[in-house]
């Protein structure tokens, strides 16, 4: 996957992770204790994976411009 195609994927994953984190905090503030596993996994994994893919995409894009 090339760097320009990787950045929208990274932004989407990061945004979904942030939405999941906000949902976890909102549900916890509302008094819910037993949250679904998929929501906790999404909050814990999507945000760092999106960030890592974004950094990787930016590095690959900057290196391809130098050549």
KAZI-V38251 format. One record per backbone hydrogen bond with DSSP energy under -1.0 kcal/mol. NH is the residue of the N-H (numbers start at 1). CO is the residue of the C=O. E is the energy in kcal/mol with one decimal. If there is no record, write none. Layout:
[[NH | CO | E] [NH | CO | E]]
This chain:
[[6 | 2 | -1.4] [7 | 3 | -1.6] [10 | 6 | -2.4] [11 | 7 | -2.7] [12 | 8 | -2.3] [13 | 9 | -2.5] [14 | 10 | -2.4] [15 | 11 | -2.4] [16 | 12 | -2.5] [17 | 13 | -2.2] [18 | 14 | -2.2] [19 | 15 | -2.3] [20 | 16 | -2.2] [21 | 17 | -2.2] [22 | 18 | -2.4] [23 | 19 | -2.3] [24 | 20 | -2.4] [25 | 21 | -2.3] [26 | 22 | -2.6] [27 | 23 | -2.7] [28 | 24 | -2.3] [29 | 25 | -2.4] [30 | 26 | -1.5] [31 | 28 | -1.2] [32 | 27 | -2.4] [35 | 33 | -1.2] [40 | 36 | -1.7] [41 | 37 | -2.8] [42 | 38 | -2.3] [43 | 39 | -2.2] [44 | 40 | -1.9] [45 | 41 | -2.5] [46 | 42 | -1.6] [49 | 45 | -2.0] [50 | 46 | -2.6] [51 | 47 | -2.3] [52 | 48 | -2.6] [53 | 49 | -2.5] [54 | 50 | -2.1] [55 | 51 | -2.4] [56 | 52 | -2.6] [57 | 53 | -2.5] [58 | 54 | -2.3] [59 | 55 | -2.5] [60 | 56 | -2.6] [61 | 57 | -2.4] [62 | 58 | -2.2] [63 | 59 | -2.1] [64 | 60 | -1.8] [65 | 61 | -1.1]]
